[in-house]
Amino acid sequence: MSSGAAARPESDGPAWIKSSYSAGNGGECVEVATCLDTTHVRDSKHTAGPIVSLGQAAWTEFLGFAARHAG
């Protein structure tokens, strides 16, 4: 995942960064926020929806998996 967008701080939470791969045309869009040892991932179209939280090791493993399977 690449991040080219500026962080979007929320009033009482972490600053979310939208993936630069999110085209904004209604397709798959994700945002991430990092807090100490945890990375949070959510759907940028449904910011009040579920959030996946991953520790450093799991996030690193996920990024490696995504890089190997990117189309």
DAMOFEN-V491544 format. One record per residue. N is the residue number from 0. RES is the residue in one letter. PSI is psi in whole degrees, -180 to 180 (* if undefined). D_CENTER is the distance of its C-alpha to the mean C-alpha in Angstrom with 2 decimals. Layout:
BEGIN
N:RES:PSI:D_CENTER
N:RES:PSI:D_CENTER
END
This chain:
BEGIN
0:M:135:8.08
1:S:147:9.53
2:S:113:8.84
3:G:-11:11.93
4:A:156:11.36
5:A:153:12.52
6:A:142:10.86
7:R:95:11.71
8:P:146:13.45
9:E:158:14.49
10:S:-36:18.11
11:D:28:17.85
12:G:-166:14.39
13:P:164:11.66
14:A:121:10.62
15:W:139:7.35
16:I:124:6.50
17:K:137:6.44
18:S:138:6.55
19:S:-14:10.30
20:Y:-9:10.85
21:S:109:10.40
22:A:-16:14.11
23:G:14:14.58
24:N:23:17.36
25:G:2:16.34
26:G:-155:14.72
27:E:123:11.44
28:C:129:8.69
29:V:155:5.01
30:E:149:3.32
31:V:153:2.44
32:A:136:6.18
33:T:138:8.78
34:C:112:12.15
35:L:-107:15.02
36:D:17:14.64
37:T:140:11.55
38:T:130:7.78
39:H:141:6.41
40:V:137:4.10
41:R:165:5.97
42:D:120:7.91
43:S:-18:8.48
44:K:-17:12.08
45:H:67:12.61
46:T:-20:11.20
47:A:-2:14.07
48:G:-165:13.36
49:P:152:12.27
50:I:133:9.47
51:V:128:9.13
52:S:129:9.89
53:L:139:10.70
54:G:172:13.32
55:Q:-45:13.59
56:A:-44:15.63
57:A:-40:13.57
58:W:-44:10.34
59:T:-42:12.87
60:E:-42:14.47
61:F:-45:11.52
62:L:-41:10.91
63:G:-43:14.69
64:F:-47:14.90
65:A:-41:12.54
66:A:-39:14.59
67:R:-26:17.76
68:H:10:17.10
69:A:139:15.72
70:G:*:18.28
END
